[in-house]
Amino acid sequence: MKLLTVLIFAGTMAVSASNSYSQKTKLDLQMQNASVSDILRTIESNSEFIFIYDASVINANSKRSVSVKGEQLENVLDQLFK
């Protein structure tokens, strides 16, 4: 009985994950020659996302430009780190 309950719960969570906040949220962002850390902070302040990163893995001070309108977070981050 416990196993059945766990399987039902896991199945329910898998279905609800397909409509998660990160997949539904669209971002508008226009930043030119801004540091990666500034861009991530801007995304955090305009959404419910929080970024935790290791400065030894990414160069948070490097300058980037991002111009997106109505894009999902995945696409914004792809543009930021390409």
ChimeraX attribute file (.defattr): number of C-alpha atoms within 10 A of each C-alpha:
attribute: neighborCount
match mode: 1-to-1
recipient: residues
	/A:1	6
	/A:2	7
	/A:3	8
	/A:4	9
	/A:5	10
	/A:6	11
	/A:7	12
	/A:8	12
	/A:9	11
	/A:10	12
	/A:11	12
	/A:12	11
	/A:13	11
	/A:14	11
	/A:15	10
	/A:16	10
	/A:17	12
	/A:18	11
	/A:19	10
	/A:20	10
	/A:21	11
	/A:22	15
	/A:23	13
	/A:24	12
	/A:25	13
	/A:26	18
	/A:27	16
	/A:28	15
	/A:29	18
	/A:30	11
	/A:31	14
	/A:32	12
	/A:33	11
	/A:34	15
	/A:35	17
	/A:36	20
	/A:37	18
	/A:38	15
	/A:39	23
	/A:40	18
	/A:41	15
	/A:42	13
	/A:43	19
	/A:44	13
	/A:45	11
	/A:46	12
	/A:47	14
	/A:48	10
	/A:49	13
	/A:50	11
	/A:51	9
	/A:52	6
	/A:53	10
	/A:54	8
	/A:55	10
	/A:56	7
	/A:57	7
	/A:58	12
	/A:59	12
	/A:60	17
	/A:61	12
	/A:62	11
	/A:63	15
	/A:64	18
	/A:65	15
	/A:66	18
	/A:67	13
	/A:68	15
	/A:69	11
	/A:70	11
	/A:71	16
	/A:72	16
	/A:73	19
	/A:74	12
	/A:75	12
	/A:76	20
	/A:77	13
	/A:78	9
	/A:79	14
	/A:80	16
	/A:81	10
	/A:82	6
